[in-house]
Amino acid sequence: MRDHTGSGADRPSPEIEIPISLSRIRIKFFAFAGLTAGCAIFGATGWLTLTLLLTCVGILLAVAIIGGRELTHALFFGSPADGSR
């Protein structure tokens, strides 16, 4: 397939920005962490507890991959930019 846009045409940047609401991620992470603790305390099945624990780890890994150390730190402690400190 040929590109018929020409050599001087404006092309979009190859970088894609994904809007991330850190407060929504924080709420979801702590909700899953609370459910995991509840399962461990009240004796839920091992599979359910493990699944919730792996979900918490997955959220942390996703935040670390997308935003690095700064965003991971902001997940727990807030940042001046989002006003949660």
Secondary structure, DSSP 8 states (H G I E B T S, - for coil): ----S-TTS----S-------HHHHHHHHHHHHHHHHHHHHHT--HHHHHHHHHHHHHHHHHHHHHHHHHHHHHHHH--TTTT--
